[in-house]
Amino acid sequence: MENQVKAIRIEKNGGPEVLKLVSVDVPAPEKNEVTIRQKAVGLNFIDIYFRTGLYAHPLPHGLGFEASGVVQAVGADVKHLKVGDRVAYGQSPIGSYAEARNVPANRVVKLPKGVDFDQAAAMMLKGLTVQYLFRQTYRLQGGETILFHAAAGGVGLIACQWAKALGVKLIGTASTPEKAALAKAHGAWEVIDYSRENVVERVNELTGGKKVPVVYDGVGKDTWLTSLDCLEPRGLMVSFGNASGPVENVNLGVLASKGSLFVTRPTLGTHVATQEKMQSAADELFGLVVKKKIGITIGQRFPLAAAGDAQEALAGRKTTGATILTLE
């Protein structure tokens, strides 16, 4: 059974205007796939990198990596899902900006009662990112003081709440007093408004000169040196994104002179490589959401056809919390 659905495709790299809403065929799922009729789609910075060509992918192609919906058809070898299941995914092959699509079943997790479609689409990639950062890359035990950049963004607001749930003092950074207040309301211990305050000096003050054992930096180029200067000797710099552009031409000698520092550039995919690891990370995230330890803030909703406007709002730092595309 093939069905025609609307999806976003790009034929060339460029600005938001290259996003086109087209009709595509959804074939029957392969043996290890499921067909998902989608309810909501998550929007992330990585979608913009693929649109502009910063991350290259053979053209033409779709965009997006996360969504939620209902299983419509199940491939022959799929055991953990059935038709009618409420599901979500945050690590699919590119192409989630669509009404329906086929997804490898090992990327798909079942949603528990108490997690709705909008929340799920808004939190899979961002929430699983926080899961691997806090529980795998540098396993927080509780009691640490950490630095987390862009604390009022989609990933940041989940990080603020998760840190609080773990008993971790999260120092966030934000670009406006409003964003700083938002991060604080979500559980950040302190927030530094970097448009008005010196981040390194404030971190020094807040930690009594000790600095922090780990910095989580999804901003990239603009914050690289600041982040290193906030680390205690033998601290870990976790560079997990490049919202301001990629970190390039790194001089490893800098790590020596700033205190035998460690640096890692992790990705979510490596940390949830199997269906078991994916489900286990998602279960930890869902558990905190169901217990109301983490609330998912959806700051903006756009229809699928307005995906270009949604990306522009995200790139222009006009958004707070998560942004989703909604489907009827």
N, C-alpha and C positions, 0 to 999 in steps of 0.2 A: 504494500500500500504506500503510494507516494502522496504526500500532500504539499500544496503550495502555501508558503508562508512569507510574510514580510521580514526582511533582514537588512541590516546596514552593511554595505560593502564599500571598499575604496579601490579605485583603479590606479591612483597615483598618490604619492606622498605629498603632504602639504598642510594647509590650514583646515579649519573645521568645514570649509566649503567642499572638501573632497568626499565627505560622507554622503553616500547616496542610499535612499530607501528603495530596495528592489524586491521583486518576487523571486524566491528560490524554491527548489524542490527539496523535500526531506525524504530520502529513501528509507526503506525498512532498515532497522538497525543491524549492524554486523553482529557476529556471534558474541563479541565481548562488549557490546554497546547497549545503551538504552536511549529511547526517544523521549525527550522531555518537552511537554507543552509548558512554556515558561510563563511565570506570573510576574517576576520582577528581575531586573538585571542590575548588577553592581557596576559602578563607575570607578576607575582607578587611574592614577597618574601613568601607569604603564601603558594604558590604552592610547594616551597621547603620544608616548614615545614611538609606538608602532605606527600611528597615523603620520607623524612627521618624518619617520624613517631613521630616527636615532637608533631604534632597534629594527634591523632589516628583516623583512619577511617577503617571500615571493608574492608579487602582485598578480591579479587582484586578490584581496582577502577581506574577511570580516574583521571585527574588533571585539575585544572583551573576553574575560576569562572566568567570570562568575555570574551565577544566576540561581534562581529557585523556581520550582514548579512541580508538576505532577507527572509521574512516569506514564507514558502512553503506550509504549511497546518495549519489549525486553528481548535482547539477543539470546540465542540458544544456550550459551555457556554461563549466563549470569545467574548467580545463586542468591545474592543478598538483597535483591530488589524485585518488586513485582508491580504489575500495572495498578495504578491508583495510589502508589506510595507518594507521600509528600517528601520532596528531596531538595537538596541544594548541592552546589559544587563551587570550588574557588580556585581550581587549578586545571582547567580544561585546555584542550587545543584552542587556538584563537577563534573567536566567532560567537561569543555569547549575546551580542546585540541582535537578537532574533526572537520571533514569536515561538518558534519550536526548533529543535535541533537534536542531532545525535551526539552523545558524549560517551567516552570510555567509562564503563561502569565502575572501574576501580578509583575513579575521581569523585564518585557520587556518594553522598551520605544521606541517610534518612533523617528527617527532622522530627524531634520529639514534640509532643503536645507542649504548648507554652512558647514555641518559637514560630512566629508567623512568616509568611513569604517575604514581605518587605524587609523585616529584620534580617532574615537569612541572606537575602541578596546583598544587603548592606554590610554584612559582617564576615562572610566566609573568608575572603582574601585578607581583609584587615584583621579579623579576629584570629585567624590561623597564623598570621604574621606575628601578632603579639605572643601567641602560644609558643611558637618556635623561638622567638627572641628571648622570652622570659623563662621558658622551661627547658630549652634545649641548647641554644647558642651559649648563653651564660645563665646557668640555672640559679635563679634567685631563691634564696632560702627564707627571706623575711629579715627585716632589720637593716638591710643595706640602704645606702643613699645613692641614687643613680641620676644620670642626666638623660633626658629624652627630648629631642628637638621636635618642633612643630606639634606641641602637645594638644593643640585645639583642632587638629585635623582628624580625619576618619580613623586612622590608626592610633593617633595620639589620645583621643578620648577613651578608646578601649584600654589603652595602656595605662592611663591615669587610674581607671577603675580597677584594673587587674592588679596594679601595684598596691593599691590600697587594700584590696582583698588579701594580698600576700603579706601585708604588714611592712611594705617597702616604702621608703620616703622618695617619691619621685619629684625631682626638680625639672620642671618643664620650661621650654622657651616658646614664645609666641610674639607676633609682630604688632599687636595692638592691645590696649588695656581691656577691650571687650573679649578678645580671644583668651587673654590671660585669665580673666574672671571665669570664663567658660571651663577652662582646664582645671581651675581651682575647684569649681563646683562639681567636677567629675572625680575629684579625689587627689589631684596633684598636691604635694606637700607645700611646694613653693613654685611660683612661676616667674621667670625673668622675661620682661618685655625688652627684646633685644634692639628695638628701635630707640629705646631711651636709656638702656642700662648696658654696662659692659658685662658680658656673660661670664668671662673668666674670673673677673673680680668678684662678682656676686657668688659664684660657685665656691670660691675661696672663703668668702665671708660665711656662707651658709654651712660649710663643712669645717669651720674652724681651722682652715689652712690644710686640711687633709686631702681635699679633692675627692674624686669618686673612683670606684673600682671599674666601672663600665659606663660607656656613653653609647646610647643608641641614636644613630644619625641617619635619617632618611632624606636629608636635605642635599648632602653631597658637597659639591664644589665650594659653596659659600661658607660652609661651617667646618670644613676639614681641619684647619689649623686651630680654630677655637676649641673644637672637640678634643684634640690631642692635648691642649693646654689645660683641660679640665681633669685629666686623668692622673691618678696617683701612680707612683712607680710600679711597673709591671701590670698596669691596668689594661683593659681590653677595649679597643675602639671597634664598635660594630657598625660598619657602614652598609646599611641595607637598602639604600635608595638614592636617587639623584634628582630630586624635585628641582634643584637649581642648576642642574647640569652634572655630568660625570666628574669624578675625581681623577685627574690625570697627572702624569709626570711626577709620581711620588718618589721622593728621595728617602730611601730606607734609613739613611743616617739620622733623619729627624727622629725616628722611633728610638734610636740609641740616646740621642742628646736629651730627649724629654723623659727618659727614665725607663729604658728597656721595655717599651710598650709593645703590646700585641695588637694586631689589626686583622679583622676578618671581613670578607665581603660575601655574606651568606645569601641564599635565596630560599624561598619557601619550598620549592619543588624537591630539593635534596632532603628536606626534613620530613616530607610526607610522601615518600617515594612509593610506598605500597598502600593497598586498600586498608590494611590493618593500622598502619601508622596514621593514615588520613583520618580514619574513623576515631582512633584514640585521641588525636589532637582535637578533632571536632567535638567529641564527647566532653572533654575538659572545658572547652569554650561554652557549649550548650548548657552544661551543668551550672556554670556561673550565671548565664543569662536566665535560666529557669528559676534559679534561687534569687534573682533580682540583685546579684552582686555587680552585674554588668548590664547596663541599659544601652540599647543601640540608638544613638541619636541620628535621625535622618533629617538633615537640614534642608535638603532640596529634592524635589521629585520632578522629572521631565518625562513626557511621552517619548516612545522610541524614535519617532520622526524628528524630535528636537535634540537628538544626541549631540549634534554639533554645538548647540547652545550650552548644553550641559558641560561639555569639555572646555568650552571657553570660560565658563564660570569657574571651573576647577583650576584651570591654568592661571587665571587672573586673580587667584587668592580671594575670590568672592564667596567662597563656600565655608560652612562650618559643619563639622560632623561628616556623615556620609551623604553621598548623592546617588540616587537610583533612577533607572529608567523603568517606567511602569507599562504593563501590557494589560490589555482588557482580558 
